[in-house]
Amino acid sequence: SSVQSAVSCSGRVDTLVRPAAASWTKVALILATVSEMVCSLSFEELPANIVKMEYAVRGEIDLLAQDLRDKLKQEDHHLPFSEIVPCNIGNPQALGQKPMSYHRQVLSLLTNPDLHDKALYAADVHERARQFANATTFGAYTHSKGAMPLREKVAEFIQRRDGLGLPAVDPDSIYLTDGASAAVKLSLAMLVSSLDDGVLIPIPQYPLYTAALTNLGGTAVGYYLDEEAGWSVSMDEVEAAMSRFKADRPSGRVKAMVVINPGNPTGNVMTRAQMEVVVKFCQKHGIILLADEVYQENIWNPEKAWESFRKVTIELGLPVEVISYHSISKGYYSECGLRGGYMQLHNIDSKVQEQMYKLSSITLCANTLGQAMVASVMNPPVKGEASFDAFHAERNAIMESLRRKSMILTQRLNKIPGMSCQPSDGAMYAFPRLSLPAAAFKAAAAIGKPPDTFYCIELLKATGIVVVPGSGFRQMPGTWHFRITILPAEDKLPALLDRLEEFHRGFLERFSKPEL
């Protein structure tokens, strides 16, 4: 049996302990029959939807970046750069952003209550930690929706954000989740069971949606955002997308519409008028609205005001079903690794909610420290509390830096020949459009890559800068883009953009030569 355990079902012998002489016959028999072994879990036997699923943010280029990062550790790596700069994902602390002191102090007291005796922090920090500690035992499972006192804190935030004059937010309509992604996947699982189940998603989109829909066996019904109009939603295009889906699948039904506001990867911020049209569209067609609002704090254009779809729906007086998502991974707090988020259900049938609760209970509950951080982040210190001044000084410094970087990035990209970029009014990204020489298309095709993927691979190998090709987000046919974050440290951003421009000019020159 010890020899058998060393032989993989693919026929490879990983380890072979030398047996006694009398056992050689047995070893020979085992090795002779390896080729006949059948794997219970082989690549060929994997569910087709798992193999088809793609998630470009952590895809081919990210894997290459990991390999290059390992190579940089070698003294003789001979790479033309000294570090990998991960501009491919909205992960601010990975690029040096500091966590908010107040929330981390609360977290430290929750994980080590003995620190209360030392009075290390301001009085309001200790008070909040004691309040949260009374909400739940952090080493124990909570209610599958999250600890009720923490959900009540999130309900207070939503009420305060949307207006105290609106109907009260029921804490039972809130699920605390391991990041917003878990909430999105839970919602889609309630909607999709076959290719006849369609979900409208904006193109370009955050790849979570197409990946989750592929895994569930549903259909992503893409509606193209209007790039020349600042990546705005065109309802004519949304109607056309529905018509294309019905033509392809006459028995199909569009069940939901996803809206990402502010936009990822596009950075657009919707106007109130655009939001109202979307809500009325959902009412007209009887579909649920899935509102991805995780970047609601990240508004850089002072002329753009953000509102929630819950608020707009209520003020329109329409019974549209809305599920809204928020997260502690973005904003100015950027606690990506603590995995905290929530979803809030509006106008969702009670029997549907019962089934959603049943599905969520399979995973018992979201991590409890993430739950606490959601409740804390959504309720920062208020004027009069001991931590207020220090907290807002930290917050304002982060937000102003992000605002400046969003402007620096898009303005600089627009000065590079062969690039054009819409303003980044919100979120954490720019999504520039590439104009590439015909020879670059030919070179990309020769290795079986889309042109923007080829460009991003070459950029990484030449500079260490990691970005995501637009094809990973889907895009209008015949256009090519890449997504880059605004997150590198402000003092390092100009040099990074210098390297990007130098590469880009060299790329254009390389593929514009007559012999190519």
Beta strands, then each sheet from edge to edge (+ up, - down):
strand 1: 85-86
strand 2: 174-177
strand 3: 197-203
strand 4: 219-224
strand 5: 253-260
strand 6: 288-292
strand 7: 322-327
strand 8: 341-346
strand 9: 419-420
strand 10: 429-430
strand 11: 433-434
strand 12: 465-466
strand 13: 468-469
strand 14: 482-485
sheet 1: 1+ 12+
sheet 2: 2+ 8- 7+ 6+ 5+ 3+ 4+
sheet 3: 9+ 11-
sheet 4: 10+ 14- 13+
end
